[in-house]
């Protein structure tokens, strides 16, 4: 089987997820250590950041579930931001729409396990 070529938009998005997850994890981990905080909220924040890294890595590998997790990850942020400012909510909603558009386009669908072509 010959794998479909990864669309550039998916590559960029995957690396953005990896970068944002890594930066967020380091930032919040340092904050967590500085406060000596304990509790489920601090752990949950770190898990959410690790999920972003996981999304990015496995989107680069063409795993279909990773694109769904990426959309769920940003949808979670849309829901959380609904309890904050209208501007924050609008920005997250815009990012969610953009990410969904990128990962569900036909070329992305082929990359994430759609029709594979065999060599003759």
Secondary structure, 3 states (H helix, E strand, C coil): CECCCCCHHHHHHHHHHHHHHHHHHHHHHHHHHHHCCCCHHHHHHHHHHHHHHHHHHHHHCCCHHHHHHHHHHHHHHHHHHCCCCHHHHHHHHHHHHHHHHHHCCHHHHHHCCCCCECCC
